[in-house]
């Protein structure tokens, strides 16, 4: 964990405006789509972190207790899933083969648990919506040749970032930087 460092923020020009290119992913080629998402998550992770943090600050300002409860529930369910995946081979295989289903199970489990505790709107707007927007952007963002070259040069370093560690925990370490 000592050598974990966040990558630089990418410019808004590159992230959303101007030179940014977007296209609907080819859902018939799931490997290519998964690779696009992982590479975008790694490359734009600082931008995604700022986006999610902005949502958390806004929601936390209006509903701090509900946001705290939601964050604790999601964190505990995620850590429980990671612990189970590390100790149970069938869960580990499922995590590696179906990472998006695993994320959905964690979010759905969090939603159901928070439904019992109350604060569903805070969960949906403060936690699930930013994650959905990050995944949508990572799915539709096409990278320029310059960005792909930068990513190849940074690929070793990007694996030792917070997003690289998160992807590794979700069983996607073999895809990162490809």
C-alpha positions as CSV (number, residue, x, y, z in Angstrom):
1,X,0.0,0.0,0.0
2,X,3.0,2.3,0.4
3,X,3.6,2.6,-3.3
4,X,-0.1,3.3,-4.2
5,X,-0.4,6.7,-5.8
6,X,-3.3,8.4,-7.6
7,X,-2.7,9.3,-11.3
8,X,-3.1,12.9,-12.4
9,X,-6.5,14.5,-13.2
10,X,-7.3,14.4,-16.9
11,X,-8.4,17.7,-18.5
12,X,-12.1,18.3,-19.1
13,X,-11.2,18.7,-22.8
14,X,-10.1,15.0,-22.7
15,X,-12.6,13.8,-20.3
16,X,-15.9,15.2,-21.6
17,X,-15.6,18.1,-24.0
18,X,-13.9,18.8,-27.3
19,X,-11.6,15.9,-28.2
20,X,-13.7,13.4,-26.3
21,X,-15.3,10.8,-28.5
22,X,-18.2,8.6,-27.4
23,X,-19.9,5.6,-28.9
24,X,-22.3,2.9,-27.8
25,X,-20.3,-0.2,-27.0
26,X,-20.7,-3.4,-29.0
27,X,-22.6,-5.6,-26.6
28,X,-22.0,-8.7,-28.7
29,X,-18.2,-8.5,-27.9
30,X,-18.3,-8.5,-24.1
31,X,-14.5,-8.9,-23.8
32,X,-13.8,-5.8,-25.8
33,X,-16.5,-3.9,-23.8
34,X,-15.0,-5.1,-20.5
35,X,-11.5,-4.0,-21.7
36,X,-12.8,-0.6,-22.6
37,X,-14.4,-0.1,-19.2
38,X,-11.3,-1.3,-17.3
39,X,-9.0,0.9,-19.3
40,X,-11.2,4.0,-18.9
41,X,-11.6,3.3,-15.2
42,X,-7.9,3.2,-14.8
43,X,-7.1,6.1,-17.1
44,X,-9.8,8.5,-15.8
45,X,-9.9,7.3,-12.2
46,X,-8.9,10.7,-10.6
47,X,-11.7,12.4,-12.6
48,X,-14.2,9.7,-11.5
49,X,-13.1,10.1,-7.9
50,X,-13.6,13.9,-8.0
51,X,-17.1,13.3,-9.6
52,X,-18.2,10.8,-7.0
53,X,-16.7,12.9,-4.2
54,X,-18.7,15.9,-5.4
55,X,-21.9,13.9,-5.3
56,X,-21.0,12.6,-1.8
57,X,-20.4,16.1,-0.5
58,X,-23.7,17.4,-1.9
59,X,-25.7,14.5,-0.5
60,X,-23.7,14.5,2.7
61,X,-24.5,18.1,3.3
62,X,-28.2,17.5,3.1
63,X,-28.4,14.0,4.7
64,X,-25.2,13.3,6.6
65,X,-26.5,10.4,8.8
66,X,-28.2,8.5,6.0
67,X,-25.1,8.9,3.8
68,X,-22.8,7.7,6.5
69,X,-25.1,4.6,7.1
70,X,-25.2,4.0,3.4
71,X,-21.4,4.2,3.1
72,X,-20.9,1.9,6.0
73,X,-23.3,-0.7,4.6
74,X,-21.7,-0.6,1.1
75,X,-18.2,-0.8,2.6
76,X,-19.0,-3.7,4.9
77,X,-20.8,-5.7,2.2
78,X,-17.9,-5.0,-0.2
79,X,-15.3,-6.1,2.3
80,X,-17.4,-9.2,3.2
81,X,-17.6,-10.1,-0.5
82,X,-13.9,-9.7,-0.9
83,X,-13.2,-11.8,2.2
84,X,-15.6,-14.5,1.0
85,X,-14.0,-14.5,-2.5
86,X,-10.6,-14.9,-1.1
87,X,-11.6,-17.8,1.1
88,X,-14.0,-19.7,-1.1
89,X,-12.8,-20.9,-4.5
90,X,-16.3,-21.0,-6.2
91,X,-16.9,-17.4,-5.3
92,X,-13.4,-16.4,-6.5
93,X,-14.1,-18.0,-9.9
94,X,-17.5,-16.3,-10.1
95,X,-15.9,-13.0,-9.2
96,X,-13.3,-13.4,-11.9
97,X,-15.8,-14.5,-14.6
98,X,-18.6,-12.1,-13.8
99,X,-17.3,-8.9,-12.2
100,X,-20.3,-6.8,-13.3
101,X,-22.7,-9.2,-11.7
102,X,-20.7,-9.0,-8.5
103,X,-20.8,-5.2,-8.4
104,X,-24.6,-5.4,-9.0
105,X,-25.0,-8.0,-6.2
106,X,-23.1,-5.8,-3.8
107,X,-25.2,-2.7,-4.8
108,X,-28.4,-4.6,-4.7
109,X,-27.6,-6.1,-1.3
110,X,-26.7,-2.7,0.0
111,X,-29.9,-1.3,-1.4
112,X,-32.0,-4.0,0.3
113,X,-30.2,-3.6,3.6
114,X,-30.6,0.2,3.5
115,X,-34.3,-0.3,2.6
116,X,-34.7,-2.0,5.9
117,X,-32.8,0.8,7.7
118,X,-34.4,3.7,5.7
119,X,-32.6,6.2,3.6
120,X,-33.1,4.5,0.2
121,X,-33.2,7.8,-1.7
122,X,-29.9,8.8,-0.2
123,X,-28.4,5.5,-1.3
124,X,-29.7,5.8,-4.8
125,X,-28.7,9.4,-5.3
126,X,-25.5,9.6,-3.2
127,X,-24.0,6.2,-3.9
128,X,-25.6,4.3,-6.8
129,X,-26.1,7.2,-9.2
130,X,-22.5,8.3,-9.2
131,X,-21.3,4.7,-9.7
132,X,-23.8,4.3,-12.5
133,X,-22.6,7.5,-14.2
134,X,-19.0,6.4,-13.9
135,X,-19.8,3.0,-15.5
136,X,-21.8,4.6,-18.3
137,X,-19.0,7.1,-19.1
138,X,-16.4,4.3,-19.0
139,X,-18.6,2.2,-21.3
140,X,-19.1,4.8,-24.0
141,X,-15.9,6.8,-23.9
142,X,-13.7,6.1,-26.9
143,X,-10.0,6.8,-26.4
144,X,-7.9,8.7,-28.8
145,X,-4.6,7.2,-30.1
146,X,-2.7,9.6,-27.9
147,X,-4.6,8.4,-24.8
148,X,-4.0,4.8,-25.7
149,X,-0.3,5.4,-26.1
150,X,-0.2,7.2,-22.7
151,X,-2.1,4.4,-21.1
152,X,0.3,1.8,-22.4
153,X,3.2,3.8,-21.0
154,X,1.5,4.2,-17.7
155,X,0.0,0.7,-17.5
156,X,2.4,-0.6,-15.0
157,X,1.9,2.5,-12.8
158,X,-1.9,2.5,-13.1
159,X,-2.1,-0.9,-11.6
160,X,-0.7,0.5,-8.3
161,X,-3.4,3.1,-8.0
162,X,-6.6,3.0,-5.9
163,X,-8.7,2.0,-9.0
164,X,-6.1,-0.7,-9.9
165,X,-6.4,-2.1,-6.4
166,X,-10.2,-2.0,-6.6
167,X,-10.2,-3.8,-9.9
168,X,-7.8,-6.4,-8.5
169,X,-10.2,-6.9,-5.6
170,X,-13.0,-7.5,-8.1
171,X,-10.8,-10.1,-9.9
172,X,-10.0,-7.9,-12.9
173,X,-6.2,-7.6,-12.4
174,X,-5.4,-9.6,-15.5
175,X,-7.3,-7.1,-17.7
176,X,-5.8,-3.9,-16.3
177,X,-3.6,-2.1,-18.7
178,X,-4.3,-4.4,-21.7
